[in-house]
Amino acid sequence: MITKTELDKLVAKYETEEFIKDDPIQFIHQGKCKEESELYGFIASLFAYGNRKLFIKKLEDIFQRADNDIVNYIKNGDFSNLKGVEYRFSKENDIIPIFEILNKLYSESKGLEDLFSYAFSSENFLQTVVDYFYSRAPKTVGQGFYHMIPNPANGGAMKRMNMFLRWMVRKPPVDLGIWTFMKPKDLLIPLDVHVARVSRNMGLLKRKSNDFKAVLELTDKLKEFCHEDPVKYDFAMFAFGVELNNKS
């Protein structure tokens, strides 16, 4: 199994500002205030699957439609210029309702931080967040909506939501650390095929399925290396996995 020293060297190599420009995390760094960064981050995380260049291009298009002023765009509530927008499984009838629900959230509260902090104090953190969107979704949404906001009850890894939380909670240089209602030790590893493959090769993960049980197993193992910030190894393993994939 890989040692803590070896893992920490990977963190030092990959968790740098240089990697931001090619990662969806680039959008949260464009925010001029907390509200802007969290909205950029949440929306970016929803689209962050498939080909990286394609979803980054799609996000750039969406944020340009918002005149690169996502806070006012959400609060204004007119999303008619999103008609025709689609990405892979998600069509306009899946995407626009998410923006409409965000409009409702920001009109009734301080927004995403309020929702996530309330959910964190509940018995079922991620399910409470997801249920907020599900309970307000119109009947016209299709599977694309549920792919962008998956149900934790199905046992999936919840990779993108855990990634968004990492962005918001962990400190720079890569993450922002603008949410303080939870600590880095409370985060779960954002597990995808790259991180899962690398962690198994490193002897950190035994479970063969890339599901929520694997997330818990890997996070617990990483806590043995750094109890206060186990998810700091995520970016290192993900980047290392991408690099290996590019070489193969």
SVG drawing of the C-alpha trace seen along z (x, -y; Angstrom):
<svg xmlns="http://www.w3.org/2000/svg" viewBox="-46 -41 53 47">
<polyline fill="none" stroke="black" stroke-width="0.4" points="0.0,0.0 1.2,-3.5 2.6,-5.4 1.6,-8.7 4.9,-10.3 4.2,-9.2 0.6,-10.5 1.7,-13.8 4.3,-14.2 1.4,-13.7 -0.6,-16.4 2.4,-18.8 2.8,-18.0 -0.8,-18.3 -2.7,-20.6 -1.4,-23.8 -2.9,-26.8 -1.6,-25.6 -4.2,-22.9 -7.1,-25.3 -7.2,-26.5 -8.1,-23.1 -10.5,-22.0 -14.2,-23.0 -13.0,-24.6 -11.8,-27.5 -15.3,-29.0 -15.5,-29.4 -12.3,-31.5 -14.1,-33.9 -16.5,-34.8 -16.2,-38.3 -18.1,-37.4 -19.2,-34.4 -22.7,-34.2 -21.1,-34.4 -18.5,-31.7 -21.0,-29.3 -23.4,-29.6 -20.7,-29.2 -19.4,-26.2 -22.8,-24.5 -23.8,-24.9 -20.4,-23.9 -20.5,-20.7 -23.8,-19.7 -22.4,-19.7 -19.0,-18.2 -19.2,-14.8 -18.2,-13.3 -15.6,-15.0 -14.0,-17.8 -13.4,-20.1 -17.0,-19.8 -18.6,-20.5 -16.3,-23.4 -17.3,-24.8 -21.0,-24.3 -20.5,-26.1 -18.8,-29.0 -21.8,-29.3 -24.3,-29.2 -22.4,-31.8 -22.1,-34.0 -25.9,-33.8 -26.0,-35.0 -23.8,-38.0 -21.2,-36.6 -23.2,-37.9 -24.7,-34.7 -26.1,-36.2 -28.2,-38.8 -29.2,-36.3 -30.5,-33.8 -32.2,-36.5 -33.8,-38.1 -35.5,-34.8 -35.8,-35.2 -34.2,-32.1 -35.8,-32.3 -32.4,-32.6 -31.6,-29.1 -34.1,-27.6 -32.4,-25.1 -29.5,-24.5 -28.7,-20.9 -25.8,-18.7 -25.7,-15.0 -28.7,-13.5 -30.0,-16.8 -32.4,-18.9 -33.8,-22.4 -36.7,-21.0 -34.2,-19.5 -31.8,-22.4 -34.1,-25.4 -36.0,-24.1 -32.8,-23.9 -32.3,-27.6 -35.9,-28.3 -35.4,-26.4 -32.2,-28.4 -34.2,-31.6 -36.7,-30.5 -34.0,-29.5 -32.3,-32.9 -35.5,-34.7 -36.4,-32.9 -33.0,-32.7 -29.4,-33.5 -29.1,-30.7 -27.0,-27.6 -25.0,-28.1 -28.2,-28.3 -29.6,-25.2 -26.4,-23.1 -25.8,-24.3 -29.4,-23.4 -29.0,-20.0 -25.7,-19.4 -27.5,-19.8 -30.1,-17.2 -29.9,-13.4 -29.4,-12.9 -27.2,-15.6 -27.1,-15.1 -30.6,-13.6 -32.0,-16.8 -30.2,-18.9 -31.5,-16.8 -35.0,-16.6 -35.2,-20.4 -34.8,-20.3 -36.9,-17.2 -39.9,-18.7 -39.8,-21.8 -39.2,-20.2 -42.1,-20.4 -43.5,-17.2 -42.0,-18.1 -38.5,-17.2 -36.9,-14.1 -34.1,-11.8 -31.6,-14.5 -32.7,-16.4 -32.2,-13.4 -28.8,-12.7 -27.6,-16.2 -29.0,-16.0 -28.8,-12.2 -30.7,-10.6 -28.4,-9.5 -30.9,-6.8 -29.9,-5.0 -26.5,-4.4 -24.4,-6.2 -21.1,-7.9 -22.5,-11.5 -19.2,-12.5 -20.2,-15.9 -21.9,-17.1 -19.0,-15.9 -16.7,-17.7 -18.7,-20.9 -18.5,-20.7 -14.7,-20.2 -14.5,-23.4 -16.5,-25.3 -15.0,-24.0 -11.3,-23.3 -8.8,-26.1 -6.8,-27.4 -4.8,-27.3 -7.1,-25.1 -10.3,-25.1 -11.9,-28.3 -12.8,-27.5 -15.6,-30.1 -18.1,-27.8 -17.3,-27.3 -20.4,-25.5 -18.5,-22.2 -14.9,-21.3 -12.6,-19.6 -12.7,-16.5 -16.4,-16.2 -16.0,-16.0 -16.3,-12.8 -14.0,-11.9 -15.5,-12.8 -15.2,-9.3 -15.0,-8.8 -13.5,-6.2 -10.1,-7.8 -9.9,-8.2 -11.3,-4.7 -8.8,-3.1 -5.8,-4.9 -6.9,-4.2 -7.3,-0.5 -3.8,-0.4 -2.5,-2.2 -4.0,0.4 -6.4,-2.2 -9.7,-0.8 -10.9,2.9 -14.5,2.5 -15.0,3.1 -18.1,1.0 -17.8,-2.7 -20.7,-3.4 -21.3,-5.3 -20.0,-2.4 -16.7,-2.8 -16.8,-6.5 -17.0,-5.8 -14.4,-3.1 -11.9,-5.3 -12.6,-8.4 -12.0,-6.4 -8.7,-5.0 -7.5,-8.5 -8.4,-9.7 -5.6,-7.3 -3.2,-9.5 -4.8,-12.9 -7.7,-12.8 -8.4,-16.6 -8.3,-16.8 -8.6,-13.4 -10.0,-14.8 -6.8,-16.8 -5.7,-13.6 -8.6,-13.7 -7.1,-16.3 -3.8,-14.5 -5.3,-11.1 -7.6,-12.5 -4.8,-14.4 -2.5,-11.4 -5.2,-9.2 -5.8,-11.6 -2.1,-11.7 -1.9,-7.9 -4.9,-7.8 -3.3,-10.2 -0.1,-8.2 -1.9,-4.9"/>
</svg>
